[in-house]
Amino acid sequence: MRNLALITTSATTLLASPALAAGGLSPSLWNTNFVVLISFLLFVGVLIYFKVPALLTGQLDKRSDAIRAELDEARALREEAQTVLATFERKQAEVKDQAERIIAHAKDQAKVAAEVAKEDLAQSIKRRLAGADDQIASAEAAAVRSIKDKAVQVAVAAAGDVVAKQMSAAEADKLIEASIYEAGEKLH
């Protein structure tokens, strides 16, 4: 810092000397262009002395390294996202295929179940028809039996009337005693 101040003071003194001021084109402190030039050169000298350009380039290098690292990280994240997306798309395709297989299997099962239900319905109808036929046959047999029983009753009643008209009281008593005797023997 001392060296810079010494150089600046000596340069100003040298430039402001009367020998230089006497010339027409000589530099003068009254010339604003000259003063601005000297100030600029001093400013640039101070910046170089304090290593400001190196600091600026260091900061810019750090910033570019940080940006490069962020870009690398973003690239890695993008690749990872693409990998995850591809995985999900593949899984989605697998799930879609599986769903289609499940639907096809369900349709096949529904067809089989419909055929089984048709067969069961046909069997049930056959059983009901057979049951109805059996009921009709038993009803017919009961009707025939009822008619036969009625015919027997009518015939017995008619025979009883005929026998009662033709039989005498002594014969009736004899017939009743024989029936009682037969019933007694069968019961004992």
C-alpha positions in Angstrom: 0.0 0.0 0.0 2.9 2.4 0.8 4.5 1.6 -2.5 1.3 2.5 -4.4 0.9 5.8 -2.5 4.5 6.7 -3.2 4.2 5.9 -6.9 1.0 7.9 -7.1 2.5 10.9 -5.3 5.6 11.0 -7.4 3.7 10.6 -10.6 1.4 13.5 -9.7 4.3 15.7 -8.7 6.2 14.9 -11.9 3.2 15.6 -14.1 2.4 18.8 -12.3 6.0 20.2 -12.7 6.3 23.6 -14.3 8.6 22.2 -17.0 5.8 20.0 -18.3 3.2 22.7 -17.8 5.0 25.1 -20.1 4.5 22.9 -23.2 1.4 23.2 -25.3 0.7 19.5 -25.5 2.1 18.7 -22.1 -0.1 17.0 -19.6 -1.7 19.3 -17.1 -3.9 18.7 -14.0 -6.2 21.3 -15.4 -6.9 19.1 -18.4 -9.9 16.9 -17.3 -9.2 14.2 -19.9 -5.8 13.8 -18.4 -7.1 13.7 -14.9 -9.7 11.1 -15.8 -7.0 9.0 -17.5 -4.8 9.1 -14.5 -7.7 8.3 -12.2 -8.7 5.3 -14.3 -5.1 4.0 -14.4 -4.8 4.4 -10.7 -8.1 2.6 -10.2 -7.0 -0.2 -12.4 -3.7 -0.4 -10.6 -5.4 -0.6 -7.2 -7.7 -3.4 -8.5 -4.7 -5.3 -9.8 -2.7 -4.7 -6.6 -5.5 -6.1 -4.4 -5.9 -9.0 -6.9 -9.5 -8.2 -7.6 -9.5 -9.8 -11.0 -8.3 -13.1 -9.5 -11.0 -12.9 -6.9 -13.6 -12.2 -9.5 -12.4 -15.1 -11.7 -12.4 -17.3 -8.6 -15.9 -16.4 -7.8 -17.0 -16.9 -11.4 -15.3 -20.3 -11.4 -17.0 -21.3 -8.2 -20.3 -20.1 -9.6 -19.8 -22.0 -12.9 -18.8 -25.1 -10.9 -21.9 -24.8 -8.8 -24.0 -24.4 -12.0 -22.2 -27.4 -13.6 -22.9 -29.5 -10.5 -26.6 -28.5 -10.5 -26.8 -29.3 -14.2 -25.2 -32.7 -13.6 -27.6 -33.3 -10.7 -30.6 -32.3 -12.9 -29.3 -34.6 -15.7 -29.1 -37.5 -13.2 -32.6 -36.7 -11.8 -33.9 -36.6 -15.4 -32.4 -40.0 -16.2 -33.8 -41.4 -13.0 -37.2 -40.0 -13.7 -37.1 -41.5 -17.2 -36.1 -44.8 -15.7 -39.0 -44.6 -13.2 -41.3 -43.6 -16.0 -40.3 -46.5 -18.2 -40.7 -48.8 -15.2 -44.2 -47.5 -14.5 -45.1 -47.7 -18.2 -43.9 -51.3 -18.3 -45.9 -52.1 -15.1 -48.9 -50.4 -16.5 -48.7 -52.6 -19.7 -48.3 -55.7 -17.5 -51.3 -54.7 -15.4 -53.3 -54.0 -18.6 -52.4 -57.4 -20.0 -53.3 -59.1 -16.7 -56.6 -57.3 -16.6 -57.4 -58.5 -20.1 -56.5 -62.0 -19.1 -58.7 -61.8 -16.0 -61.6 -60.4 -18.1 -61.2 -63.2 -20.7 -61.1 -65.8 -17.9 -64.2 -64.3 -16.3 -66.0 -64.5 -19.6 -65.0 -68.1 -20.0 -66.1 -68.9 -16.5 -69.5 -67.1 -17.1 -70.1 -69.2 -20.3 -69.3 -72.4 -18.4 -71.5 -71.3 -15.5 -74.3 -70.6 -17.9 -74.0 -74.0 -19.5 -74.0 -75.7 -16.1 -77.1 -73.7 -15.1 -78.8 -74.8 -18.3 -78.0 -78.4 -17.6 -79.1 -78.0 -14.0 -82.4 -76.4 -15.1 -83.0 -79.2 -17.6 -82.3 -81.8 -14.9 -84.7 -80.0 -12.5 -87.4 -79.8 -15.2 -86.9 -83.6 -15.9 -87.2 -84.3 -12.1 -90.3 -82.2 -11.8 -91.9 -83.8 -14.8 -91.1 -87.2 -13.4 -92.5 -86.2 -10.0 -95.6 -84.9 -11.7 -95.9 -88.1 -13.7 -95.6 -90.1 -10.4 -98.2 -87.9 -8.8 -100.6 -88.4 -11.8 -100.0 -92.1 -11.7 -100.6 -92.3 -7.9 -103.7 -90.1 -8.3 -105.0 -92.4 -11.1 -104.3 -95.5 -8.9 -106.1 -93.8 -6.0 -109.0 -92.9 -8.2 -109.2 -96.5 -9.6 -108.9 -97.9 -6.0 -111.6 -95.4 -4.8 -113.9 -96.4 -7.7 -113.2 -100.1 -7.0 -113.9 -99.6 -3.3 -117.1 -97.8 -4.1 -118.1 -100.5 -6.5 -117.4 -103.1 -3.9 -119.4 -101.2 -1.3 -122.3 -100.8 -3.8 -122.1 -104.5 -4.7 -122.0 -105.5 -1.0 -124.9 -103.3 -0.3 -126.8 -104.6 -3.3 -125.9 -108.2 -2.3 -126.9 -107.4 1.3 -130.3 -106.1 0.1 -130.8 -109.2 -2.1 -129.7 -111.6 0.7 -131.8 -109.7 3.3 -134.9 -109.9 1.1 -134.3 -113.6 0.4 -133.1 -114.7 3.8 -135.3 -115.6 6.7 -134.7 -114.5 10.3 -133.5 -118.0 11.4 -130.9 -118.2 8.7 -129.7 -114.6 9.5 -129.2 -115.6 13.2 -127.3 -118.7 12.2 -125.1 -116.7 9.8 -124.4 -114.1 12.6 -123.4 -116.8 15.1 -121.0 -118.4 12.6 -119.4 -115.1 11.9 -118.9 -114.4 15.6 -117.4 -117.8 16.1 -115.0 -117.3 13.2 -114.0 -113.9 14.5 -113.4 -115.3 18.0 -111.1 -118.1 16.6 -109.2 -115.6 14.5 -108.7 -113.3 17.4 -107.6 -115.9 19.9 
